[in-house]
């Protein structure tokens, strides 16, 4: 495994986030890439119910990765923000995945690499 990927996985472990699920990493990356995300927008973005979003938010909050911030103009609206830990986890996980994909493609033929990338696109397109 690439040196960077090993380092990124180590940082995730050091942050106490090694036991997060793949979906939780995806949620953190989604929150990281979507500024001013409200709980309602998060539900629509993921095509899930608001109670499911509440469960996700509660678990990520308990893990120390996110916090809720009230909209100063509308107290009923809450923004989902990443903590410093959440930002590091989301960004290092993304870096580790990119390095791993590059390493895998380096040992494949061009045809196999294209098939691999098509496979990755297929399995992640609904997420």
C-alpha positions as CSV (number, residue, x, y, z in Angstrom):
1,X,0.0,0.0,0.0
2,X,1.2,3.5,-0.8
3,X,3.0,5.4,2.0
4,X,0.4,8.2,1.9
5,X,-2.5,5.7,2.1
6,X,-0.9,3.9,5.1
7,X,-0.4,7.3,6.8
8,X,-4.0,8.4,6.1
9,X,-5.4,5.1,7.5
10,X,-3.1,5.6,10.6
11,X,-4.4,9.1,11.1
12,X,-7.9,7.9,11.0
13,X,-7.1,5.2,13.6
14,X,-5.3,7.7,15.8
15,X,-8.3,10.0,15.7
16,X,-10.4,7.1,17.1
17,X,-12.4,6.8,13.9
18,X,-11.3,3.4,12.7
19,X,-14.6,1.8,13.7
20,X,-16.8,4.1,11.6
21,X,-18.7,2.3,8.9
22,X,-18.2,2.9,5.2
23,X,-21.6,4.7,5.1
24,X,-20.5,6.9,8.0
25,X,-17.4,7.9,6.1
26,X,-19.5,8.6,3.1
27,X,-21.8,10.8,5.2
28,X,-18.8,12.8,6.6
29,X,-17.4,13.3,3.1
30,X,-20.9,14.5,1.9
31,X,-21.2,16.9,4.8
32,X,-17.6,18.1,4.1
33,X,-18.4,18.8,0.4
34,X,-21.8,20.5,1.1
35,X,-21.5,23.9,2.8
36,X,-24.4,25.2,4.9
37,X,-26.1,21.8,4.9
38,X,-29.3,21.6,6.9
39,X,-30.8,18.4,8.3
40,X,-33.7,18.6,5.8
41,X,-31.3,19.1,2.8
42,X,-29.2,16.2,4.1
43,X,-32.3,14.0,4.1
44,X,-33.2,15.0,0.5
45,X,-29.6,14.6,-0.7
46,X,-29.5,11.1,0.6
47,X,-33.1,10.3,-0.2
48,X,-33.8,9.1,3.3
49,X,-36.3,10.1,6.0
50,X,-35.7,12.8,8.6
51,X,-35.8,10.3,11.4
52,X,-33.0,8.4,9.6
53,X,-31.0,11.6,9.3
54,X,-31.5,12.2,13.0
55,X,-30.1,8.8,13.8
56,X,-27.1,9.3,11.5
57,X,-26.4,12.8,13.0
58,X,-26.7,11.4,16.6
59,X,-24.2,8.6,15.8
60,X,-21.7,11.0,14.1
61,X,-22.1,13.5,17.0
62,X,-21.4,10.8,19.6
63,X,-18.3,9.9,17.6
64,X,-17.2,13.5,17.9
65,X,-17.3,14.1,14.1
66,X,-20.1,16.6,13.8
67,X,-22.1,19.3,15.6
68,X,-25.4,21.0,15.0
69,X,-25.5,24.8,14.6
70,X,-28.8,26.7,14.8
71,X,-29.6,29.1,12.0
72,X,-29.4,32.6,13.6
73,X,-32.4,33.7,11.4
74,X,-34.6,30.6,12.0
75,X,-34.2,28.7,15.2
76,X,-36.1,25.7,13.7
77,X,-33.3,25.2,11.2
78,X,-30.1,23.4,12.1
79,X,-26.9,23.2,10.1
80,X,-24.7,20.2,10.2
81,X,-21.0,21.1,10.6
82,X,-17.9,18.9,10.9
83,X,-15.8,19.2,13.9
84,X,-12.0,19.4,13.4
85,X,-11.9,15.6,13.9
86,X,-14.7,15.1,11.4
87,X,-12.9,17.3,8.8
88,X,-9.6,15.3,9.3
89,X,-11.4,11.9,9.1
90,X,-13.3,12.9,5.9
91,X,-10.3,14.3,4.1
92,X,-7.8,11.6,5.2
93,X,-10.3,8.8,4.2
94,X,-10.7,10.4,0.8
95,X,-6.9,10.7,0.4
96,X,-6.4,7.0,1.4
97,X,-9.1,5.9,-1.1
98,X,-7.5,7.8,-3.9
99,X,-4.0,6.5,-3.2
100,X,-5.3,3.0,-3.0
101,X,-7.2,3.3,-6.3
102,X,-4.0,4.7,-7.9
103,X,-1.9,1.8,-6.5
104,X,-4.4,-0.8,-7.8
105,X,-4.5,0.8,-11.3
106,X,-0.7,0.8,-11.4
107,X,-0.6,-3.0,-11.4
108,X,-3.5,-3.4,-13.9
109,X,-3.4,-3.3,-17.7
110,X,-5.1,-0.3,-19.3
111,X,-8.2,-2.4,-20.1
112,X,-8.3,-3.8,-16.5
113,X,-7.9,-0.3,-15.0
114,X,-10.7,1.0,-17.2
115,X,-12.9,-1.9,-16.0
116,X,-11.9,-1.2,-12.4
117,X,-12.8,2.5,-12.7
118,X,-16.1,1.6,-14.4
119,X,-16.9,-0.8,-11.5
120,X,-16.0,1.9,-8.9
121,X,-18.3,4.4,-10.7
122,X,-21.1,1.8,-10.8
123,X,-21.0,0.9,-7.1
124,X,-20.8,4.5,-6.0
125,X,-23.2,6.2,-8.4
126,X,-26.2,6.1,-6.1
127,X,-24.3,7.3,-3.1
